[in-house]
Amino acid sequence: MILATTKVEDFDRFLKVFSTTSAVKRKQHGSKGATVFRDPAEADRLWVLFDWDEKGWQSFVSDPEVPPIMKEAGHKTKPQAAPFAVHYSA
């Protein structure tokens, strides 16, 4: 699992691209799905939980076809993976 955050210009525009063009590209890099959350403190910030491994994430963010997709989706910032802190079994 990868937790990432980004800022977007327009939520609906983001979702349209995220659920179509971006979904196809993520799948090519091994993503098994994603859950999107809106940040309650920042209207333009999103948090996304990806069912993805680190290798697939790195492959996706280094793909030269990804930046134009992010631009189309209205990203204000490049998505960043949240740094791992600790894992608990329960």
Number of C-alpha atoms within 10 A of each C-alpha: 14 19 19 17 19 16 21 21 15 14 17 12 14 20 14 13 18 20 11 10 15 19 16 13 17 22 14 13 19 16 20 14 13 18 10 15 12 15 13 9 7 9 13 16 19 19 19 18 17 19 16 19 14 11 10 18 19 12 14 19 16 11 11 10 11 16 14 10 16 20 15 16 22 19 21 15 14 15 18 13 18 13 9 8 5 5 6 4 3 3
